[in-house]
């Protein structure tokens, strides 16, 4: 017979969404149990140590907009303090045709288009259309960003820049990215900027602060605890079943469950028969995005600056960064590292890794003598994003009291951790209005 525990809120998963929801609702005094199947919190938002190298398990920065972004502001508002730095003096540099060009913090797109355009007329045609899409009428989501851009240019370098942005932010190629959503996302970057702030000791620093906040609010975090079922009756959630090797099966009775394991896994845990056909169809159309991060180790620095590198001529390799220029703690003494981020065009992981590795070594010949410290493949159950842009779901499921957290419910115009922060606040507000703390 399973043990039974009653609580006000059960949270499945301690990724960024689950932890932010726990911190927000814990601040209001709710009794909360967080169930995490792994031995550490964070999911794709923490850092592990690999032979003295710090390896981020997903996100590289505390939000895409630095201290102006929703993640940093929310963590700060909750009481967390994370020491961060941004690359200086240049935040980013553009590599193309053997050029290495520093980019300004404001007006990056204009600078790049002016540089790679065939002539002034092409540059103004593209930038004029971009301004109209941002300030007057955004394109339809019924066409892709690539289709929109081909109306104004077929310049492969301009397409490469638009593709770079969509791949870097969502691991989605611009020929698959709905045009309207692309410009909603771009508008937020224009408003808040792209000042990615790197935490000392990696993303673990952010997660450690959030877990500390949970514990200070008496939120019960249970590691190595696998959720086996979401319980419901008459379209109302009733709690969850979970198990541990040490204590066996446990029933957690709760009128509110927040699932941070993605909509597909949530449906599996709750049972398809408890969802209507329309919702199941929506979930079936949610496609995860996929990418690869390789952390390289070597004995001599490749670069002499802090900036992130933007590569717009490759169809897989997109960005690179040597973290030790900002935080020496990222590497063992006497060693150095390069993070490379690449997107996958197919599901053939072996072939993709072969092509990605070749592109990395072509762009950085010094990697020919480097070791691969870690290869992180983000796909399927461990994706970059759990939902393709513009395919995100709402925070509420058809089962009353069952909420979906994480990047599958990012609001339009937001992505990655920034979107998770906004949706976590929406979940907390809805719970406070519907299920007042007793």
C-alpha positions in Angstrom: 0.0 0.0 0.0 1.3 3.4 -0.9 1.8 6.2 1.6 -0.4 9.2 1.3 0.6 12.9 1.8 -1.7 15.9 1.3 -0.5 19.2 0.0 -1.9 22.3 -1.7 0.3 22.1 -4.8 2.3 19.3 -6.4 4.9 20.2 -9.0 6.3 17.6 -11.3 9.9 18.5 -12.4 12.4 21.0 -11.1 13.3 22.7 -14.4 13.2 26.5 -14.6 9.4 26.5 -14.9 8.7 24.2 -12.0 11.2 26.0 -9.7 9.9 29.5 -10.6 6.3 28.4 -10.0 7.4 26.9 -6.7 9.2 30.1 -5.7 6.3 32.4 -6.7 3.7 30.3 -4.9 5.9 29.5 -2.0 6.2 33.2 -1.4 2.4 33.3 -0.9 2.6 30.6 1.7 1.2 27.6 -0.2 2.2 24.1 0.9 4.2 22.7 -2.0 5.9 19.4 -2.9 8.3 19.4 -5.9 9.0 16.0 -7.4 12.3 15.6 -9.3 13.3 12.3 -10.9 17.0 13.2 -11.0 19.4 13.7 -8.1 19.8 17.4 -8.8 17.5 20.3 -9.7 17.5 22.4 -12.9 16.9 20.2 -15.9 18.1 22.2 -18.9 18.9 25.1 -16.6 21.9 24.1 -14.5 25.6 23.3 -14.7 27.5 20.1 -14.1 31.3 19.6 -13.6 33.1 17.4 -16.1 36.8 16.9 -15.3 37.0 20.5 -14.0 35.2 22.0 -16.9 31.8 23.6 -16.3 29.2 22.3 -18.7 25.8 24.0 -18.8 23.0 21.4 -19.4 21.1 23.8 -21.6 20.9 27.5 -21.4 24.2 29.4 -21.4 22.9 32.7 -19.9 20.4 33.9 -17.3 17.9 34.9 -20.0 18.5 36.3 -23.4 18.1 39.9 -22.4 20.3 40.0 -19.4 19.3 42.2 -16.4 16.5 43.8 -18.5 14.9 40.4 -19.2 12.0 38.6 -17.5 14.2 35.8 -16.0 16.7 38.1 -14.2 14.0 40.5 -13.1 11.8 37.7 -11.7 14.7 36.0 -9.9 15.7 39.4 -8.4 12.1 40.2 -7.4 11.9 36.8 -5.6 15.0 37.7 -3.6 17.6 35.8 -5.5 21.0 37.4 -6.2 23.1 36.1 -9.1 26.5 37.5 -10.0 26.7 38.0 -13.8 28.9 39.5 -16.4 28.3 40.4 -20.1 31.0 40.2 -22.8 33.0 43.4 -23.0 33.8 45.6 -24.8 32.0 43.8 -27.7 29.0 41.7 -26.9 29.1 39.8 -30.2 31.2 39.5 -33.3 30.2 38.5 -36.8 32.3 36.0 -38.8 31.8 35.7 -42.5 34.1 35.4 -45.6 37.2 35.4 -43.3 36.0 38.7 -41.7 35.9 39.1 -37.9 33.7 42.1 -37.2 32.6 43.6 -33.8 28.9 44.3 -33.5 27.3 47.2 -31.6 25.0 46.6 -28.7 22.3 48.5 -30.5 21.5 48.4 -34.2 23.1 45.0 -34.8 20.7 43.9 -37.6 21.2 47.2 -39.4 24.9 47.0 -39.1 25.0 43.4 -40.5 22.6 44.0 -43.4 24.5 47.1 -44.4 27.7 45.1 -44.3 26.6 42.0 -46.3 24.2 43.6 -48.7 25.2 43.7 -52.4 24.5 47.5 -52.5 22.7 50.3 -50.7 19.4 49.7 -52.5 19.3 46.1 -51.3 20.1 47.1 -47.7 17.4 49.7 -47.7 14.8 47.4 -49.3 15.4 44.7 -46.6 15.6 47.2 -43.7 12.6 49.1 -44.9 10.5 45.9 -45.0 11.8 44.9 -41.6 10.8 48.3 -40.1 7.3 48.0 -41.5 7.0 44.5 -40.2 8.1 45.6 -36.7 6.3 49.0 -36.5 3.3 48.8 -38.7 1.9 45.4 -39.8 3.7 42.2 -39.0 3.6 39.4 -41.6 1.2 36.5 -41.4 2.1 33.3 -39.6 0.8 31.5 -42.7 4.1 32.2 -44.4 7.6 31.4 -43.2 10.3 34.0 -42.4 12.3 32.8 -45.4 9.3 33.2 -47.7 8.8 36.7 -46.4 12.5 37.6 -46.9 12.6 36.2 -50.5 10.2 39.0 -51.4 13.0 41.4 -50.9 16.3 39.5 -51.5 17.9 36.2 -52.4 21.2 37.2 -50.9 22.5 34.1 -49.0 24.3 36.2 -46.4 21.2 38.2 -45.5 19.2 35.0 -45.4 22.0 33.5 -43.3 21.6 36.3 -40.7 17.9 36.0 -40.4 18.3 32.2 -40.2 21.1 32.6 -37.6 18.7 34.6 -35.3 15.9 32.0 -35.5 18.3 29.1 -35.0 20.1 30.6 -32.1 16.9 31.6 -30.3 14.7 28.6 -31.0 16.7 26.0 -32.9 14.3 26.5 -35.8 15.4 27.2 -39.3 14.0 30.4 -40.8 12.3 28.3 -43.6 10.2 26.6 -40.9 9.7 29.7 -38.7 6.3 31.5 -39.0 7.0 35.0 -40.2 4.6 36.8 -37.8 6.1 35.0 -34.7 9.6 35.8 -36.0 8.9 39.5 -35.9 7.2 39.4 -32.6 10.3 37.8 -31.2 12.6 40.2 -33.0 10.5 43.1 -31.6 11.2 42.1 -28.0 14.9 41.9 -28.8 14.8 45.4 -30.2 13.0 46.6 -27.1 15.1 44.9 -24.4 18.3 44.3 -26.2 20.5 41.2 -26.5 22.8 41.5 -23.5 23.0 37.9 -22.4 24.4 37.8 -18.8 26.6 34.9 -17.9 26.4 33.8 -14.2 29.5 33.0 -12.3 29.8 29.2 -12.0 27.3 28.7 -14.8 23.6 28.3 -14.6 23.9 26.3 -11.4 24.4 29.7 -9.7 20.9 30.7 -10.8 19.4 27.4 -9.9 21.1 27.4 -6.5 19.6 30.8 -5.7 16.1 29.6 -6.6 16.4 26.4 -4.6 17.6 28.4 -1.7 14.4 30.5 -2.0 12.3 27.4 -2.1 13.8 26.0 1.0 13.4 29.3 2.8 9.7 29.1 2.0 9.5 25.5 3.3 8.9 24.1 -0.2 9.5 20.3 0.0 11.8 19.2 -2.8 12.1 15.5 -3.3 14.9 14.2 -5.5 15.2 10.8 -7.2 11.4 10.7 -7.1 9.7 9.5 -10.3 6.1 10.6 -11.0 4.2 7.6 -12.3 0.7 8.9 -12.7 -1.4 12.1 -12.5 -4.6 11.4 -10.7 -7.9 12.9 -11.7 -11.7 12.3 -11.4 -14.6 14.0 -13.2 -12.2 16.4 -15.0 -10.6 17.5 -11.7 -7.0 16.8 -10.8 -6.6 14.9 -7.5 -2.9 14.6 -7.1 -0.1 12.3 -8.3 1.5 8.9 -7.7 5.3 8.8 -7.4 7.9 6.3 -6.3 11.4 6.2 -5.0 13.8 3.2 -4.6 14.1 4.0 -0.9 10.5 4.6 0.1 8.5 2.9 -2.6 5.2 4.3 -3.9 3.7 7.5 -2.5 0.3 9.2 -3.2 0.4 13.0 -3.1 -3.1 14.3 -2.7 -3.5 17.8 -4.2 -6.2 19.9 -6.0 -3.4 21.6 -8.0 -0.7 20.0 -10.1 1.9 21.9 -12.1 3.6 19.7 -14.7 7.1 20.9 -15.9 7.8 17.7 -18.0 6.2 18.8 -21.2 2.7 18.4 -22.6 3.3 15.0 -24.2 4.6 13.4 -21.0 1.8 15.2 -19.1 -0.8 13.5 -21.3 0.9 10.2 -20.9 0.9 10.5 -17.1 -2.7 11.6 -16.8 -4.0 9.2 -19.5 -5.3 10.3 -22.9 -8.9 9.4 -22.0 -8.9 12.3 -19.7 -8.4 14.9 -22.5 -10.7 16.0 -25.2 -9.9 15.3 -28.9 -9.1 19.0 -29.7 -6.5 19.2 -26.9 -4.9 15.9 -27.9 -4.6 17.2 -31.5 -2.9 20.4 -30.3 -0.5 18.3 -28.3 0.3 16.1 -31.2 1.2 19.1 -33.3 3.7 20.3 -30.7 7.1 19.6 -32.2 10.3 19.8 -30.2 13.3 21.7 -31.6 16.7 20.1 -31.7 20.4 21.2 -31.5 23.8 20.1 -30.4 26.3 21.9 -28.0 29.9 20.7 -28.0 32.3 21.8 -25.3 35.9 21.6 -26.5 38.9 21.5 -24.3 42.5 22.5 -25.2 45.7 24.0 -23.8 45.9 27.4 -25.6 43.2 30.0 -26.1 41.8 30.2 -29.6 40.3 33.7 -29.3 41.5 36.8 -27.5 38.1 38.3 -26.7 35.0 37.7 -24.6 32.4 38.2 -27.3 30.0 35.6 -28.7 30.7 34.7 -32.3 27.8 34.7 -34.9 28.4 32.5 -37.9 26.0 33.1 -40.7 27.5 30.9 -43.5 27.0 27.5 -42.0 23.8 25.5 -42.1 24.4 23.9 -38.7 27.1 25.7 -36.7 25.6 28.9 -35.4 27.5 30.3 -32.5 30.6 29.9 -30.4 32.1 31.3 -27.1 35.2 31.0 -25.0 33.7 31.3 -21.4 37.1 31.5 -19.6 37.6 35.1 -20.8 34.7 36.2 -18.6 34.8 33.5 -15.9 38.1 31.7 -15.4 36.3 29.3 -13.1 34.7 27.6 -16.1 37.9 25.7 -16.9 40.6 23.8 -14.9 43.9 25.6 -14.4 46.0 25.7 -17.5 43.1 24.6 -19.8 40.6 26.4 -22.0 37.3 25.7 -23.6 35.1 26.6 -26.5 31.3 26.2 -26.5 29.8 25.6 -30.0 26.1 25.7 -30.7 24.7 24.0 -33.8 21.3 23.1 -35.0 20.3 19.7 -36.5 18.6 19.4 -39.8 17.6 15.7 -39.5 16.9 13.2 -36.8 20.0 11.1 -37.7 22.1 12.0 -34.7 25.2 10.1 -35.8 25.3 11.8 -39.2 24.5 15.2 -37.7 27.3 15.0 -35.2 29.7 14.1 -37.9 28.7 17.1 -40.0 28.5 19.5 -37.0 32.0 18.4 -35.8 33.4 19.0 -39.4 31.9 22.5 -39.5 33.3 23.3 -36.1 36.8 22.2 -37.2 36.5 24.1 -40.4 35.6 27.4 -38.6 38.1 26.8 -35.9 41.1 24.8 -37.3 42.7 24.7 -33.8 40.0 22.3 -32.7 41.8 19.6 -34.7 44.0 19.1 -31.7 41.3 19.6 -29.1 39.4 17.1 -27.0 35.7 17.0 -26.8 34.8 17.5 -23.1 31.1 17.0 -23.6 28.5 16.6 -26.4 25.0 17.6 -25.5 22.3 16.5 -27.9 19.0 18.3 -27.5 16.1 16.4 -29.1 13.0 14.4 -28.3 12.6 14.3 -24.5 15.6 16.6 -23.9 15.0 19.3 -26.6 16.1 22.9 -27.0 12.4 23.9 -26.8 9.4 21.5 -26.2 7.3 23.4 -28.7 8.1 24.9 -32.2 7.6 28.7 -32.3 3.9 29.7 -32.7 2.8 26.1 -31.7 2.9 26.7 -27.9 -0.1 25.7 -25.8 -1.9 27.5 -23.0 -0.9 27.1 -19.4 -4.2 25.3 -18.5 -5.0 21.8 -19.5 -8.6 20.4 -19.9 -8.3 18.8 -16.5 -9.2 21.4 -13.9 -6.3 22.2 -11.6 -3.6 20.7 -14.0 -1.3 23.3 -15.3 1.6 23.0 -17.9 4.8 24.9 -17.1 8.0 25.4 -19.2 8.9 26.3 -22.7 5.9 24.5 -24.3 3.6 27.3 -23.0 5.8 30.3 -23.9 3.6 33.3 -24.7 3.9 34.7 -28.2 7.0 36.8 -28.9 9.0 35.1 -26.1 11.3 32.2 -26.1 13.6 30.1 -23.9 13.9 31.1 -20.2 12.3 34.5 -20.8 9.1 33.0 -21.9 9.2 30.5 -19.1 9.5 33.3 -16.6 6.4 35.0 -18.0 4.3 31.8 -18.2 5.3 30.9 -14.6 4.0 34.2 -13.4 0.7 33.6 -15.3 0.4 30.2 -13.7 1.0 31.6 -10.2 -1.6 34.4 -10.7 -4.2 32.0 -12.0 -3.7 29.6 -9.1 -4.0 32.4 -6.6 -7.3 33.5 -8.0 -8.8 30.0 -8.4 -7.2 28.1 -5.5 -6.7 30.6 -2.6 -4.1 29.6 0.0 -5.9 28.2 3.0 
